Amino acid sequence: MVMAYHPPKSRDEAVATDRHDILAHAREAFDMEGGLVYLVGHSLGPATHNALDALHQAAHYDWRRGLVRSWNTADWFTLAKRTGGQLARLVGAKPAEIMIADSVSANLYKLASAAGSLAASSDLIVEEDEFPTDQYVIEALAGMSGVTFHRAAPGEGLGKLAETGGVLVHSLINYRTGALRDMAAAEKIAADCGGVIVWDLSHATGVVDVSLSKAGARLAAGCTYKYLNGGPGAPSFLYVRKDLTGKLESPLPGWMGHARPFAFEATYTPAEDITRFANGTPPILSLAALSGALEAFEALDISLVVAKAQALGDLVTRRAGELGLDIRSPLDASKRGGHVSFAHPNAHEIVRALAARNILADFRAPDTIRFGLSPLFLRFIDVWDAMDALADILETKSWDKDEYRKRAAVT
Ligand SMILES: Cc1ncc(COP(=O)(O)O)c(C=O)c1O
């Protein structure tokens, strides 16, 4: 671990830390409104200039002018795999082990279903504090396949895996608390019992050290619209360890996963490579934006990104502790992802009061405030000032307004 960052103890120190920040240049890749403090990069990352340019190129030239020819001339046909190749380094995988398709929800379904053929038993397991989609998908898959479903208590999923040798869907970082799991230790448990883990890397990719190959992981999926800044609704990625690809079957065979899609054969023959996990036509405009967005990571040392996220998180937990907030995230940075959560009975109103000061954070029902700390564009001074604003809002109770109690459709 590179110890390049120390959480500042004063506003002046925050300014000085930013001045010496080795990653300061990464902020230039983003097209963001001046004065906005964006603490929601873990929910929807902001646009980069390259993502917007790539989207413009794909829409205005390749689609508008190239039309159907662009499947060949702009190489749209291989875009999903090529974009997966760009992402591979960020999760410690080989380019051939990643492809981009569908949503995380759909990919978890496909992988958990396929994992059944590798696991010692067919039991499906998920913990009850996992992101809701993970629970819905796994419970539905168990119902459809007629296998035993276990909704384990928080922290007990691995124990259930060891007991059953089934398939566990497991987040590397908990979406609510930001707690980081030990992937290698979990994979060791899976290997010992003949079970399989399908990792959900949604809150991890682009902010913590994800070393899939090194940790012995076999299957994973994750978001690209959070820390990777791929854009609203950007497609998910999925990972299948290379030696397993040919052994696994997708439960959703579609023509784009066929070995010869343009032979239009009546029966399905899966592609030899990871493309077999594709099904329908890829979302080219979204893929173009994602491919442009990933360029922001190209020359970056991920260990620096991780170190900066940890220092930003330490700054938040220290100041939140001084404010007496009920911190729901690990205080030890090595056990935490890129966001810090607090619980407060008026969390919704507080998040709205911050937004009125041009500080965007997020609220998760019923009582959680999350501060997402994307190291590529956030400065220490942004976070310092956001904590000052939070302190003021709490002290003056300026959150206590009817307009802040109204809830929008998306919170
Ligand atoms: C941990 C986690 N898993 C899964 C999802 C769902 O992803 P998708 O909307 O791509 O299905 C999210 C969305 O925020 C998430 O945070």
The ligand as a Tripos MOL2 file, in Angstrom:
@<TRIPOS>MOLECULE
LIG
   16    16     1     0     0
SMALL
NO_CHARGES

@<TRIPOS>ATOM
      1 C1        -24.4840   -3.5310   -4.8250 C.3       1 LIG1
      2 C2        -25.4120   -3.3900   -6.0000 C.ar      1 LIG1
      3 N1        -25.7810   -4.4920   -6.6580 N.ar      1 LIG1
      4 C3        -26.6200   -4.4220   -7.7190 C.ar      1 LIG1
      5 C4        -27.1220   -3.2160   -8.1350 C.ar      1 LIG1
      6 C5        -28.1060   -3.1860   -9.2800 C.3       1 LIG1
      7 O1        -27.5020   -2.9550  -10.4870 O.3       1 LIG1
      8 P1        -28.3710   -2.9110  -11.8270 P.3       1 LIG1
      9 O2        -29.3090   -1.7490  -11.7000 O.co2     1 LIG1
     10 O3        -27.3540   -2.7240  -12.9180 O.co2     1 LIG1
     11 O4        -29.0950   -4.1930  -11.9710 O.co2     1 LIG1
     12 C6        -26.7470   -2.0310   -7.4900 C.ar      1 LIG1
     13 C7        -27.2750   -0.7310   -7.9330 C.2       1 LIG1
     14 O5        -27.0240    0.3130   -7.4120 O.2       1 LIG1
     15 C8        -25.8730   -2.1310   -6.3780 C.ar      1 LIG1
     16 O6        -25.4910   -1.0470   -5.6990 O.3       1 LIG1
@<TRIPOS>BOND
     1     1     2 1
     2     2     3 ar
     3     2    15 ar
     4     3     4 ar
     5     4     5 ar
     6     5     6 1
     7     5    12 ar
     8     6     7 1
     9     7     8 1
    10     8     9 2
    11     8    10 1
    12     8    11 1
    13    12    13 1
    14    12    15 ar
    15    13    14 2
    16    15    16 1
@<TRIPOS>SUBSTRUCTURE
     1 LIG1         1 GROUP 0 **** ****
